Amino acid sequence: MTFEFEILATDGHARAGVLHTPHGAIPTPVFAPVGTVATVKAIPPRDLVTMGASLILANTYHLYLRPTDTLIAEMGGLHRFMAWDGPILTDSGGFQVFSLTEINKIDDDGVTFRSHIDGRKLRLTPEISMQIQQNLGADIIMCFDECPTPTDRAVVERAVKRTSQWAVRCREAHPYDDIQALFGIVQGGIFPDLREQSAEFLTKLNFKGYAVGGLAVGETKQAMYDTLDVTAPLLPTSKPRYLMGVGEPDDLVEAVMRGMDVFDCVMPTRVARHGAALTLDGRINMRNLAHAKDESPLQQGCGCYTCQTFTRAYLRHLVHSKELLGHYLLSLHNIHFLIDHMRHIREAIFEGRLREYAIRFLKRYLQLT
């Protein structure tokens, strides 16, 4: 089969596996850098390969608007267009529609909205989302869903019902998984019964994998973890589980311990553009004067190009001078940091010591006493 998910080892609820796709194997658990508009900001594909990235994410909504999915299809698909030979995952466009645009109308058929770029009135439905993602040619694609405020029960109830109806239409518009694997998205906010309702409905549709959406959008970290405790066991053990939009280092290890396999987030490149770096001792602000004469790397022992080549003093100079090289070097390090973190987590699962790794990592990263 073109798509196959193997679980090679477990440690508690955590799983280490491999997700096979037409563009290569994805060792799991995995962090996917986000290439919003067909580019991981400031990072060329060459560097992603060097640091061991095995999956990247691109955004359906943004590419639908510019340069358009039809143009990308004419150019040979997203892999060829952005010169990335590895696996690609595209989201459905739902989160961006509900968070970035002026909504004109949401109904059971879809969403009418105005582009955040030029104000054009556009329409997105389950069928249109499927067509866009087919044109893009990603390996893993998402059902069109409604991503609500996670703590408003009335809003979440409507979103669960609509997301379920839309999942059926997505499956009907995309019945085969031989070229693209379609994932269903479990919604339900922070409400266990609604998560159960959503998961029960979606698992009957037999998707290739299942995503957990509607988290890391305003609820507390503990609420997210509690929701994962409820939701992950509801999903098929034989299929990959994708936690959407989560990439903080502490959240990654916590979510893996709760049985999640795939993650993505814009965080590592976004904070880099604001002068922040990820380290084992937490996030540091490279604008601080304390780094002005520091000859040490961002992280001792880190194998990334940034840490192997440059001092904190030089990186602070780049950030303070607003030089573009600073964006590149910090972004490269931050992505490498998360990929390396996931590699250590995976190794710990194989060796049956994930809990030990998690306690040690979290104590240091969160500066716990």
Secondary structure as a PSIPRED ss2 file (coil, helix, strand):
# PSIPRED VFORMAT (PSIPRED V4.0)

   1 M C   1.000  0.000  0.000
   2 T C   1.000  0.000  0.000
   3 F C   1.000  0.000  0.000
   4 E E   0.000  0.000  1.000
   5 F E   0.000  0.000  1.000
   6 E E   0.000  0.000  1.000
   7 I E   0.000  0.000  1.000
   8 L E   0.000  0.000  1.000
   9 A E   0.000  0.000  1.000
  10 T E   0.000  0.000  1.000
  11 D E   0.000  0.000  1.000
  12 G C   1.000  0.000  0.000
  13 H C   1.000  0.000  0.000
  14 A E   0.000  0.000  1.000
  15 R E   0.000  0.000  1.000
  16 A E   0.000  0.000  1.000
  17 G E   0.000  0.000  1.000
  18 V E   0.000  0.000  1.000
  19 L E   0.000  0.000  1.000
  20 H E   0.000  0.000  1.000
  21 T E   0.000  0.000  1.000
  22 P C   1.000  0.000  0.000
  23 H C   1.000  0.000  0.000
  24 G E   0.000  0.000  1.000
  25 A E   0.000  0.000  1.000
  26 I E   0.000  0.000  1.000
  27 P E   0.000  0.000  1.000
  28 T E   0.000  0.000  1.000
  29 P C   1.000  0.000  0.000
  30 V E   0.000  0.000  1.000
  31 F E   0.000  0.000  1.000
  32 A E   0.000  0.000  1.000
  33 P E   0.000  0.000  1.000
  34 V E   0.000  0.000  1.000
  35 G C   1.000  0.000  0.000
  36 T C   1.000  0.000  0.000
  37 V C   1.000  0.000  0.000
  38 A C   1.000  0.000  0.000
  39 T C   1.000  0.000  0.000
  40 V C   1.000  0.000  0.000
  41 K C   1.000  0.000  0.000
  42 A C   1.000  0.000  0.000
  43 I C   1.000  0.000  0.000
  44 P C   1.000  0.000  0.000
  45 P H   0.000  1.000  0.000
  46 R H   0.000  1.000  0.000
  47 D H   0.000  1.000  0.000
  48 L H   0.000  1.000  0.000
  49 V H   0.000  1.000  0.000
  50 T H   0.000  1.000  0.000
  51 M C   1.000  0.000  0.000
  52 G C   1.000  0.000  0.000
  53 A C   1.000  0.000  0.000
  54 S C   1.000  0.000  0.000
  55 L C   1.000  0.000  0.000
  56 I E   0.000  0.000  1.000
  57 L E   0.000  0.000  1.000
  58 A E   0.000  0.000  1.000
  59 N C   1.000  0.000  0.000
  60 T H   0.000  1.000  0.000
  61 Y H   0.000  1.000  0.000
  62 H H   0.000  1.000  0.000
  63 L H   0.000  1.000  0.000
  64 Y H   0.000  1.000  0.000
  65 L H   0.000  1.000  0.000
  66 R C   1.000  0.000  0.000
  67 P C   1.000  0.000  0.000
  68 T C   1.000  0.000  0.000
  69 D H   0.000  1.000  0.000
  70 T H   0.000  1.000  0.000
  71 L H   0.000  1.000  0.000
  72 I H   0.000  1.000  0.000
  73 A H   0.000  1.000  0.000
  74 E H   0.000  1.000  0.000
  75 M C   1.000  0.000  0.000
  76 G C   1.000  0.000  0.000
  77 G C   1.000  0.000  0.000
  78 L H   0.000  1.000  0.000
  79 H H   0.000  1.000  0.000
  80 R H   0.000  1.000  0.000
  81 F H   0.000  1.000  0.000
  82 M H   0.000  1.000  0.000
  83 A C   1.000  0.000  0.000
  84 W C   1.000  0.000  0.000
  85 D C   1.000  0.000  0.000
  86 G C   1.000  0.000  0.000
  87 P C   1.000  0.000  0.000
  88 I E   0.000  0.000  1.000
  89 L E   0.000  0.000  1.000
  90 T E   0.000  0.000  1.000
  91 D C   1.000  0.000  0.000
  92 S C   1.000  0.000  0.000
  93 G C   1.000  0.000  0.000
  94 G H   0.000  1.000  0.000
  95 F H   0.000  1.000  0.000
  96 Q H   0.000  1.000  0.000
  97 V H   0.000  1.000  0.000
  98 F H   0.000  1.000  0.000
  99 S H   0.000  1.000  0.000
 100 L H   0.000  1.000  0.000
 101 T C   1.000  0.000  0.000
 102 E E   0.000  0.000  1.000
 103 I E   0.000  0.000  1.000
 104 N E   0.000  0.000  1.000
 105 K E   0.000  0.000  1.000
 106 I E   0.000  0.000  1.000
 107 D C   1.000  0.000  0.000
 108 D C   1.000  0.000  0.000
 109 D C   1.000  0.000  0.000
 110 G C   1.000  0.000  0.000
 111 V E   0.000  0.000  1.000
 112 T E   0.000  0.000  1.000
 113 F E   0.000  0.000  1.000
 114 R E   0.000  0.000  1.000
 115 S C   1.000  0.000  0.000
 116 H C   1.000  0.000  0.000
 117 I C   1.000  0.000  0.000
 118 D C   1.000  0.000  0.000
 119 G C   1.000  0.000  0.000
 120 R C   1.000  0.000  0.000
 121 K E   0.000  0.000  1.000
 122 L E   0.000  0.000  1.000
 123 R E   0.000  0.000  1.000
 124 L E   0.000  0.000  1.000
 125 T C   1.000  0.000  0.000
 126 P H   0.000  1.000  0.000
 127 E H   0.000  1.000  0.000
 128 I H   0.000  1.000  0.000
 129 S H   0.000  1.000  0.000
 130 M H   0.000  1.000  0.000
 131 Q H   0.000  1.000  0.000
 132 I H   0.000  1.000  0.000
 133 Q H   0.000  1.000  0.000
 134 Q H   0.000  1.000  0.000
 135 N H   0.000  1.000  0.000
 136 L H   0.000  1.000  0.000
 137 G C   1.000  0.000  0.000
 138 A C   1.000  0.000  0.000
 139 D C   1.000  0.000  0.000
 140 I E   0.000  0.000  1.000
 141 I E   0.000  0.000  1.000
 142 M E   0.000  0.000  1.000
 143 C C   1.000  0.000  0.000
 144 F C   1.000  0.000  0.000
 145 D C   1.000  0.000  0.000
 146 E C   1.000  0.000  0.000
 147 C C   1.000  0.000  0.000
 148 P C   1.000  0.000  0.000
 149 T C   1.000  0.000  0.000
 150 P C   1.000  0.000  0.000
 151 T C   1.000  0.000  0.000
 152 D C   1.000  0.000  0.000
 153 R H   0.000  1.000  0.000
 154 A H   0.000  1.000  0.000
 155 V H   0.000  1.000  0.000
 156 V H   0.000  1.000  0.000
 157 E H   0.000  1.000  0.000
 158 R H   0.000  1.000  0.000
 159 A H   0.000  1.000  0.000
 160 V H   0.000  1.000  0.000
 161 K H   0.000  1.000  0.000
 162 R H   0.000  1.000  0.000
 163 T H   0.000  1.000  0.000
 164 S H   0.000  1.000  0.000
 165 Q H   0.000  1.000  0.000
 166 W H   0.000  1.000  0.000
 167 A H   0.000  1.000  0.000
 168 V H   0.000  1.000  0.000
 169 R H   0.000  1.000  0.000
 170 C H   0.000  1.000  0.000
 171 R H   0.000  1.000  0.000
 172 E H   0.000  1.000  0.000
 173 A H   0.000  1.000  0.000
 174 H C   1.000  0.000  0.000
 175 P C   1.000  0.000  0.000
 176 Y C   1.000  0.000  0.000
 177 D C   1.000  0.000  0.000
 178 D C   1.000  0.000  0.000
 179 I C   1.000  0.000  0.000
 180 Q C   1.000  0.000  0.000
 181 A E   0.000  0.000  1.000
 182 L E   0.000  0.000  1.000
 183 F E   0.000  0.000  1.000
 184 G E   0.000  0.000  1.000
 185 I E   0.000  0.000  1.000
 186 V E   0.000  0.000  1.000
 187 Q C   1.000  0.000  0.000
 188 G C   1.000  0.000  0.000
 189 G C   1.000  0.000  0.000
 190 I C   1.000  0.000  0.000
 191 F C   1.000  0.000  0.000
 192 P H   0.000  1.000  0.000
 193 D H   0.000  1.000  0.000
 194 L H   0.000  1.000  0.000
 195 R H   0.000  1.000  0.000
 196 E H   0.000  1.000  0.000
 197 Q H   0.000  1.000  0.000
 198 S H   0.000  1.000  0.000
 199 A H   0.000  1.000  0.000
 200 E H   0.000  1.000  0.000
 201 F H   0.000  1.000  0.000
 202 L H   0.000  1.000  0.000
 203 T H   0.000  1.000  0.000
 204 K C   1.000  0.000  0.000
 205 L C   1.000  0.000  0.000
 206 N C   1.000  0.000  0.000
 207 F C   1.000  0.000  0.000
 208 K C   1.000  0.000  0.000
 209 G E   0.000  0.000  1.000
 210 Y E   0.000  0.000  1.000
 211 A E   0.000  0.000  1.000
 212 V E   0.000  0.000  1.000
 213 G C   1.000  0.000  0.000
 214 G C   1.000  0.000  0.000
 215 L C   1.000  0.000  0.000
 216 A C   1.000  0.000  0.000
 217 V C   1.000  0.000  0.000
 218 G C   1.000  0.000  0.000
 219 E C   1.000  0.000  0.000
 220 T C   1.000  0.000  0.000
 221 K H   0.000  1.000  0.000
 222 Q H   0.000  1.000  0.000
 223 A H   0.000  1.000  0.000
 224 M H   0.000  1.000  0.000
 225 Y H   0.000  1.000  0.000
 226 D H   0.000  1.000  0.000
 227 T H   0.000  1.000  0.000
 228 L H   0.000  1.000  0.000
 229 D H   0.000  1.000  0.000
 230 V H   0.000  1.000  0.000
 231 T H   0.000  1.000  0.000
 232 A H   0.000  1.000  0.000
 233 P H   0.000  1.000  0.000
 234 L H   0.000  1.000  0.000
 235 L C   1.000  0.000  0.000
 236 P C   1.000  0.000  0.000
 237 T C   1.000  0.000  0.000
 238 S C   1.000  0.000  0.000
 239 K C   1.000  0.000  0.000
 240 P C   1.000  0.000  0.000
 241 R E   0.000  0.000  1.000
 242 Y E   0.000  0.000  1.000
 243 L E   0.000  0.000  1.000
 244 M C   1.000  0.000  0.000
 245 G C   1.000  0.000  0.000
 246 V C   1.000  0.000  0.000
 247 G C   1.000  0.000  0.000
 248 E C   1.000  0.000  0.000
 249 P H   0.000  1.000  0.000
 250 D H   0.000  1.000  0.000
 251 D H   0.000  1.000  0.000
 252 L H   0.000  1.000  0.000
 253 V H   0.000  1.000  0.000
 254 E H   0.000  1.000  0.000
 255 A H   0.000  1.000  0.000
 256 V H   0.000  1.000  0.000
 257 M H   0.000  1.000  0.000
 258 R C   1.000  0.000  0.000
 259 G C   1.000  0.000  0.000
 260 M C   1.000  0.000  0.000
 261 D C   1.000  0.000  0.000
 262 V E   0.000  0.000  1.000
 263 F E   0.000  0.000  1.000
 264 D E   0.000  0.000  1.000
 265 C E   0.000  0.000  1.000
 266 V C   1.000  0.000  0.000
 267 M H   0.000  1.000  0.000
 268 P H   0.000  1.000  0.000
 269 T H   0.000  1.000  0.000
 270 R H   0.000  1.000  0.000
 271 V H   0.000  1.000  0.000
 272 A H   0.000  1.000  0.000
 273 R H   0.000  1.000  0.000
 274 H C   1.000  0.000  0.000
 275 G C   1.000  0.000  0.000
 276 A E   0.000  0.000  1.000
 277 A E   0.000  0.000  1.000
 278 L E   0.000  0.000  1.000
 279 T E   0.000  0.000  1.000
 280 L C   1.000  0.000  0.000
 281 D C   1.000  0.000  0.000
 282 G E   0.000  0.000  1.000
 283 R E   0.000  0.000  1.000
 284 I E   0.000  0.000  1.000
 285 N E   0.000  0.000  1.000
 286 M C   1.000  0.000  0.000
 287 R C   1.000  0.000  0.000
 288 N C   1.000  0.000  0.000
 289 L H   0.000  1.000  0.000
 290 A H   0.000  1.000  0.000
 291 H H   0.000  1.000  0.000
 292 A C   1.000  0.000  0.000
 293 K C   1.000  0.000  0.000
 294 D C   1.000  0.000  0.000
 295 E C   1.000  0.000  0.000
 296 S C   1.000  0.000  0.000
 297 P C   1.000  0.000  0.000
 298 L C   1.000  0.000  0.000
 299 Q C   1.000  0.000  0.000
 300 Q C   1.000  0.000  0.000
 301 G C   1.000  0.000  0.000
 302 C C   1.000  0.000  0.000
 303 G C   1.000  0.000  0.000
 304 C C   1.000  0.000  0.000
 305 Y H   0.000  1.000  0.000
 306 T H   0.000  1.000  0.000
 307 C H   0.000  1.000  0.000
 308 Q H   0.000  1.000  0.000
 309 T H   0.000  1.000  0.000
 310 F C   1.000  0.000  0.000
 311 T C   1.000  0.000  0.000
 312 R H   0.000  1.000  0.000
 313 A H   0.000  1.000  0.000
 314 Y H   0.000  1.000  0.000
 315 L H   0.000  1.000  0.000
 316 R H   0.000  1.000  0.000
 317 H H   0.000  1.000  0.000
 318 L H   0.000  1.000  0.000
 319 V H   0.000  1.000  0.000
 320 H H   0.000  1.000  0.000
 321 S C   1.000  0.000  0.000
 322 K C   1.000  0.000  0.000
 323 E C   1.000  0.000  0.000
 324 L H   0.000  1.000  0.000
 325 L H   0.000  1.000  0.000
 326 G H   0.000  1.000  0.000
 327 H H   0.000  1.000  0.000
 328 Y H   0.000  1.000  0.000
 329 L H   0.000  1.000  0.000
 330 L H   0.000  1.000  0.000
 331 S H   0.000  1.000  0.000
 332 L H   0.000  1.000  0.000
 333 H H   0.000  1.000  0.000
 334 N H   0.000  1.000  0.000
 335 I H   0.000  1.000  0.000
 336 H H   0.000  1.000  0.000
 337 F H   0.000  1.000  0.000
 338 L H   0.000  1.000  0.000
 339 I H   0.000  1.000  0.000
 340 D H   0.000  1.000  0.000
 341 H H   0.000  1.000  0.000
 342 M H   0.000  1.000  0.000
 343 R H   0.000  1.000  0.000
 344 H H   0.000  1.000  0.000
 345 I H   0.000  1.000  0.000
 346 R H   0.000  1.000  0.000
 347 E H   0.000  1.000  0.000
 348 A H   0.000  1.000  0.000
 349 I H   0.000  1.000  0.000
 350 F H   0.000  1.000  0.000
 351 E C   1.000  0.000  0.000
 352 G C   1.000  0.000  0.000
 353 R C   1.000  0.000  0.000
 354 L H   0.000  1.000  0.000
 355 R H   0.000  1.000  0.000
 356 E H   0.000  1.000  0.000
 357 Y H   0.000  1.000  0.000
 358 A H   0.000  1.000  0.000
 359 I H   0.000  1.000  0.000
 360 R H   0.000  1.000  0.000
 361 F H   0.000  1.000  0.000
 362 L H   0.000  1.000  0.000
 363 K H   0.000  1.000  0.000
 364 R H   0.000  1.000  0.000
 365 Y H   0.000  1.000  0.000
 366 L C   1.000  0.000  0.000
 367 Q C   1.000  0.000  0.000
 368 L C   1.000  0.000  0.000
 369 T C   1.000  0.000  0.000
